Amino acid sequence: MRRAAVLMVVGPALAALPSCARVDVQPIEVKPIHVVVDVNVRIDRQLDNFFDFEKELASMPLAPVPATQPATTQTAAGIE
């Protein structure tokens, strides 16, 4: 029983071993790769100029806004 289990594991490995010996390894050809990256700096500058107002607003201190408005009272004029 034990021999059968060992043959079931070792048998396929031994059968595949000769196929590994027939592998032909070819040399790898290395070619240079030319990559062109276009950076559109003009549009980037225009966007920075367009959004400069956000930087200006962020640097300005905000005036404190009261949570509620003060009540206004009206006096009755002419009523005696």
DSSP file (Angstrom, degrees, kcal/mol; ACC not computed):
  #  RESIDUE AA STRUCTURE BP1 BP2  ACC     N-H-->O    O-->H-N    N-H-->O    O-->H-N    TCO  KAPPA ALPHA  PHI   PSI    X-CA   Y-CA   Z-CA
    1    1 A M     >        0   0    0      0, 0.0     4,-1.6     0, 0.0     5,-0.1   0.000 360.0 360.0 360.0 -43.9    0.0    0.0    0.0
    2    2 A R  H  >  +     0   0    0      1,-0.2     4,-2.2     2,-0.2     5,-0.2   0.885 360.0  53.1 -68.3 -37.5    2.8    2.4    0.9
    3    3 A R  H  > S+     0   0    0      1,-0.2     4,-2.5     2,-0.2    -1,-0.2   0.876 106.3  53.4 -65.1 -36.3    4.8    1.5   -2.2
    4    4 A A  H  > S+     0   0    0      2,-0.2     4,-1.9     1,-0.2    -1,-0.2   0.898 108.6  49.1 -65.7 -39.4    1.8    2.3   -4.4
    5    5 A A  H  X S+     0   0    0     -4,-1.6     4,-1.3     2,-0.2    -2,-0.2   0.904 111.7  49.0 -66.6 -40.7    1.4    5.7   -2.8
    6    6 A V  H  X S+     0   0    0     -4,-2.2     4,-3.1     1,-0.2     5,-0.3   0.905 111.2  49.6 -65.5 -41.0    5.1    6.4   -3.3
    7    7 A L  H  X S+     0   0    0     -4,-2.5     4,-2.1     1,-0.2    -1,-0.2   0.837 106.6  56.5 -67.3 -31.5    4.9    5.3   -7.0
    8    8 A M  H  < S+     0   0    0     -4,-1.9    -1,-0.2    -5,-0.2    -2,-0.2   0.829 116.7  35.6 -68.5 -30.1    1.9    7.5   -7.5
    9    9 A V  H  X S+     0   0    0     -4,-1.3     4,-0.8    -3,-0.2    -2,-0.2   0.898 125.6  37.0 -87.1 -46.0    3.9   10.5   -6.4
   10   10 A V  H  X S+     0   0    0     -4,-3.1     4,-2.4    -5,-0.2     5,-0.2   0.810 105.4  69.2 -79.7 -31.1    7.3    9.7   -7.8
   11   11 A G  H  X S+     0   0    0     -4,-2.1     4,-2.0    -5,-0.3     5,-0.2   0.933 101.3  42.9 -58.0 -53.7    6.1    8.1  -11.0
   12   12 A P  H  > S+     0   0    0      0, 0.0     4,-1.9     0, 0.0    -1,-0.2   0.866 113.4  53.8 -63.1 -33.4    4.8   11.3  -12.7
   13   13 A A  H  X S+     0   0    0     -4,-0.8     4,-1.1     1,-0.2    -2,-0.2   0.910 110.3  46.2 -66.2 -40.5    7.8   13.2  -11.6
   14   14 A L  H  < S+     0   0    0     -4,-2.4    -1,-0.2     1,-0.2    -3,-0.2   0.841 111.4  52.6 -69.7 -32.2   10.2   10.7  -13.1
   15   15 A A  H  < S+     0   0    0     -4,-2.0     4,-0.4    -5,-0.2    -1,-0.2   0.841 110.9  46.8 -71.7 -32.5    8.1   10.6  -16.3
   16   16 A A  H  X S+     0   0    0     -4,-1.9     4,-1.1     1,-0.2     3,-0.4   0.684  93.5  80.9 -82.1 -18.5    8.3   14.4  -16.6
   17   17 A L  H >X S+     0   0    0     -4,-1.1     4,-0.9     1,-0.2     3,-0.7   0.892  88.9  50.4 -59.5 -45.2   12.0   14.6  -16.0
   18   18 A P  H 3> S+     0   0    0      0, 0.0     4,-0.7     0, 0.0     3,-0.3   0.836 104.2  59.8 -65.1 -28.7   13.2   13.7  -19.5
   19   19 A S  H 34 S+     0   0    0     -4,-0.4     3,-0.5    -3,-0.4    -2,-0.2   0.821 100.8  55.4 -68.9 -27.4   10.9   16.3  -21.0
   20   20 A C  H X< S+     0   0    0     -4,-1.1     3,-1.0    -3,-0.7    -1,-0.2   0.801 100.4  59.4 -71.2 -28.4   12.8   19.0  -19.1
   21   21 A A  H 3< S+     0   0    0     -4,-0.9    -1,-0.2    -3,-0.3    -2,-0.2   0.721  98.7  59.3 -73.6 -20.1   16.1   17.9  -20.6
   22   22 A R  T 3< S+     0   0    0     -4,-0.7     2,-0.3    -3,-0.5    -1,-0.2   0.401  74.3 119.6 -90.1   3.2   14.8   18.6  -24.1
   23   23 A V    <   -     0   0    0     -3,-1.0     2,-0.6    -4,-0.1    -3,-0.0  -0.539  53.3-150.8 -73.4 128.3   14.1   22.3  -23.5
   24   24 A D        -     0   0    0     -2,-0.3     2,-0.6     2,-0.0    -2,-0.1  -0.894   6.5-150.9-102.9 121.1   16.2   24.5  -25.8
   25   25 A V        -     0   0    0     -2,-0.6     3,-0.0     3,-0.0    -2,-0.0  -0.823   8.9-158.5 -97.7 120.2   17.0   27.9  -24.4
   26   26 A Q        -     0   0    0     -2,-0.6     2,-0.1     1,-0.1    -2,-0.0  -0.685  28.0-101.1 -93.2 148.9   17.4   30.6  -26.9
   27   27 A P        -     0   0    0      0, 0.0     2,-0.4     0, 0.0    -1,-0.1  -0.407  38.0-115.8 -67.3 146.9   19.4   33.8  -26.1
   28   28 A I        -     0   0    0     -2,-0.1     2,-0.6    -3,-0.0    -3,-0.0  -0.711  21.7-139.7 -87.1 129.5   17.3   36.8  -25.2
   29   29 A E        -     0   0    0     -2,-0.4     2,-0.6     2,-0.0    -1,-0.0  -0.799  14.1-157.7 -92.8 124.4   17.6   39.7  -27.7
   30   30 A V        -     0   0    0     -2,-0.6    -2,-0.0     0, 0.0     0, 0.0  -0.900  11.8-176.7-106.7 121.3   17.6   43.1  -25.9
   31   31 A K        -     0   0    0     -2,-0.6     2,-0.1     1,-0.0    -2,-0.0  -0.888  30.1-108.3-115.2 147.0   16.6   46.1  -28.0
   32   32 A P        -     0   0    0      0, 0.0     2,-0.5     0, 0.0    -1,-0.0  -0.445  28.6-141.1 -70.8 148.0   16.6   49.7  -26.9
   33   33 A I        -     0   0    0     -2,-0.1     2,-0.6     2,-0.0     0, 0.0  -0.946   6.1-151.8-112.8 127.7   13.2   51.3  -26.3
   34   34 A H        -     0   0    0     -2,-0.5     2,-0.5     2,-0.0     0, 0.0  -0.889  16.3-175.0-101.9 117.8   12.7   54.9  -27.4
   35   35 A V        -     0   0    0     -2,-0.6     2,-0.5     2,-0.0    -2,-0.0  -0.948   8.6-163.2-117.0 130.5   10.1   56.7  -25.3
   36   36 A V        -     0   0    0     -2,-0.5     2,-0.6     2,-0.0    -2,-0.0  -0.960   3.4-169.1-114.0 124.6    8.8   60.2  -26.0
   37   37 A V        -     0   0    0     -2,-0.5     2,-0.6     2,-0.0    -2,-0.0  -0.958   7.3-157.1-115.4 116.2    7.0   62.0  -23.2
   38   38 A D        -     0   0    0     -2,-0.6     2,-0.6     2,-0.0    -2,-0.0  -0.822   6.7-167.3 -93.8 123.1    5.3   65.3  -24.3
   39   39 A V        -     0   0    0     -2,-0.6     2,-1.4     3,-0.0     3,-0.2  -0.951  13.2-148.3-112.3 121.1    4.7   67.6  -21.4
   40   40 A N     >  +     0   0    0     -2,-0.6     4,-1.3     1,-0.2    -2,-0.0  -0.691  26.2 168.0 -91.6  88.8    2.4   70.5  -22.2
   41   41 A V  H  >  +     0   0    0     -2,-1.4     4,-2.4     1,-0.2    -1,-0.2   0.811  68.7  62.9 -73.1 -31.7    3.9   73.2  -20.0
   42   42 A R  H  > S+     0   0    0      1,-0.2     4,-2.2     2,-0.2    -1,-0.2   0.928 105.8  43.8 -63.0 -46.2    1.9   76.0  -21.6
   43   43 A I  H  > S+     0   0    0      1,-0.2     4,-2.5     2,-0.2    -1,-0.2   0.880 111.3  55.7 -66.7 -37.0   -1.5   74.6  -20.5
   44   44 A D  H  X S+     0   0    0     -4,-1.3     4,-2.1     1,-0.2    -2,-0.2   0.911 108.8  47.0 -61.7 -42.1   -0.1   73.8  -17.1
   45   45 A R  H  X S+     0   0    0     -4,-2.4     4,-2.5     2,-0.2    -2,-0.2   0.907 110.7  52.1 -65.7 -41.4    0.9   77.5  -16.6
   46   46 A Q  H  X S+     0   0    0     -4,-2.2     4,-2.2     1,-0.2    -2,-0.2   0.897 109.7  49.1 -63.5 -39.4   -2.4   78.7  -17.8
   47   47 A L  H  X S+     0   0    0     -4,-2.5     4,-2.2     2,-0.2    -1,-0.2   0.903 109.8  51.6 -66.1 -39.7   -4.2   76.5  -15.4
   48   48 A D  H  < S+     0   0    0     -4,-2.1    -2,-0.2     1,-0.2     4,-0.2   0.920 111.7  47.1 -61.8 -42.6   -2.0   77.7  -12.6
   49   49 A N  H >< S+     0   0    0     -4,-2.5     3,-0.9     1,-0.2     4,-0.3   0.879 110.9  52.4 -65.9 -37.2   -2.8   81.3  -13.5
   50   50 A F  H >< S+     0   0    0     -4,-2.2     3,-0.6     1,-0.2    -1,-0.2   0.884 113.4  42.6 -66.1 -38.7   -6.5   80.5  -13.7
   51   51 A F  T >X S+     0   0    0     -4,-2.2     3,-0.9     1,-0.2     4,-0.9   0.263  82.6 101.5 -94.9  12.5   -6.6   79.0  -10.2
   52   52 A D  H <> S+     0   0    0     -3,-0.9     4,-2.1     1,-0.2     3,-0.3   0.810  71.1  68.3 -63.5 -28.5   -4.4   81.7   -8.6
   53   53 A F  H <> S+     0   0    0     -3,-0.6     4,-2.4    -4,-0.3    -1,-0.2   0.832  94.2  57.2 -62.4 -29.3   -7.5   83.3   -7.1
   54   54 A E  H <> S+     0   0    0     -3,-0.9     4,-2.0     2,-0.2    -1,-0.2   0.900 106.4  48.4 -66.4 -39.5   -7.9   80.2   -4.9
   55   55 A K  H  X S+     0   0    0     -4,-0.9     4,-1.4    -3,-0.3    -2,-0.2   0.897 111.9  49.7 -66.6 -39.1   -4.5   80.7   -3.4
   56   56 A E  H  X S+     0   0    0     -4,-2.1     4,-0.9     1,-0.2    -2,-0.2   0.907 111.5  48.3 -65.9 -41.2   -5.2   84.4   -2.8
   57   57 A L  H  < S+     0   0    0     -4,-2.4     3,-0.4     1,-0.2    -1,-0.2   0.866 109.3  53.4 -67.0 -35.4   -8.5   83.6   -1.1
   58   58 A A  H  < S+     0   0    0     -4,-2.0    -1,-0.2     1,-0.2    -2,-0.2   0.822 108.3  49.8 -69.7 -30.0   -6.9   81.0    1.1
   59   59 A S  H  < S+     0   0    0     -4,-1.4    -1,-0.2    -5,-0.1    -2,-0.2   0.671  92.6  91.1 -83.3 -15.9   -4.3   83.5    2.3
   60   60 A M  S  < S-     0   0    0     -4,-0.9     2,-0.2    -3,-0.4    -4,-0.0  -0.634  81.7-121.1 -82.2 133.8   -6.8   86.1    3.2
   61   61 A P        -     0   0    0      0, 0.0     2,-0.3     0, 0.0    -2,-0.1  -0.497  27.3-123.9 -71.9 142.7   -8.1   86.0    6.8
   62   62 A L        -     0   0    0     -2,-0.2     3,-0.0     1,-0.0    -5,-0.0  -0.676  19.5-119.5 -88.3 139.7  -11.9   85.6    7.0
   63   63 A A        -     0   0    0     -2,-0.3     2,-0.2     1,-0.1    -1,-0.0  -0.554  38.5-102.0 -74.3 139.5  -13.9   88.2    8.9
   64   64 A P        -     0   0    0      0, 0.0    -1,-0.1     0, 0.0     0, 0.0  -0.428  34.0-149.3 -65.8 133.5  -15.8   86.6   11.8
   65   65 A V        -     0   0    0     -2,-0.2     2,-0.0    -3,-0.0    -3,-0.0  -0.904  17.5-121.3-104.7 125.3  -19.4   86.1   10.9
   66   66 A P        -     0   0    0      0, 0.0     3,-0.0     0, 0.0    -1,-0.0  -0.367  11.9-134.7 -66.5 146.0  -21.9   86.3   13.8
   67   67 A A  S    S+     0   0    0      1,-0.1     2,-0.3    -2,-0.0    -2,-0.0   0.864  88.4  21.1 -68.7 -35.7  -23.9   83.1   14.4
   68   68 A T  S    S-     0   0    0      3,-0.0    -1,-0.1    -3,-0.0     3,-0.0  -0.914  82.0-115.2-130.7 158.8  -27.1   85.2   14.8
   69   69 A Q        -     0   0    0     -2,-0.3     2,-0.1     1,-0.1     3,-0.1  -0.714  39.5-105.2 -90.0 142.5  -28.2   88.6   13.8
   70   70 A P        -     0   0    0      0, 0.0     2,-0.2     0, 0.0    -1,-0.1  -0.389  40.1-106.7 -66.6 145.2  -29.0   91.1   16.5
   71   71 A A        -     0   0    0     -2,-0.1     2,-0.5     1,-0.0    -3,-0.0  -0.466  28.5-142.6 -72.5 141.3  -32.7   91.8   17.1
   72   72 A T        -     0   0    0     -2,-0.2     2,-0.4    -3,-0.1    -1,-0.0  -0.898  11.6-155.9-105.6 133.9  -34.0   95.1   15.9
   73   73 A T        -     0   0    0     -2,-0.5     2,-0.5     2,-0.0    -2,-0.0  -0.886   1.1-154.4-109.6 140.3  -36.6   96.9   17.9
   74   74 A Q        -     0   0    0     -2,-0.4     2,-0.4     3,-0.0    -2,-0.0  -0.930   9.2-143.4-112.5 134.1  -39.0   99.3   16.5
   75   75 A T        -     0   0    0     -2,-0.5     2,-0.9     1,-0.0    -2,-0.0  -0.745  23.9-114.6 -94.4 145.0  -40.5  102.0   18.6
   76   76 A A    >   -     0   0    0     -2,-0.4     3,-0.6     3,-0.1     2,-0.4  -0.676  32.9-156.8 -80.6 110.5  -44.1  103.0   18.0
   77   77 A A  T 3  S+     0   0    0     -2,-0.9     3,-0.1     1,-0.2    -3,-0.0  -0.729  73.2  14.8 -89.2 134.4  -44.0  106.5   16.8
   78   78 A G  T 3  S+     0   0    0     -2,-0.4     2,-0.6     1,-0.3    -1,-0.2   0.387  92.2 118.9  87.3  -3.9  -47.1  108.6   17.3
   79   79 A I    <         0   0    0     -3,-0.6    -1,-0.3     1,-0.1    -3,-0.1  -0.841 360.0 360.0 -95.5 127.2  -48.7  106.2   19.7
   80   80 A E              0   0    0     -2,-0.6    -1,-0.1    -3,-0.1    -3,-0.0   0.403 360.0 360.0-112.8 360.0  -49.4  107.8   23.1
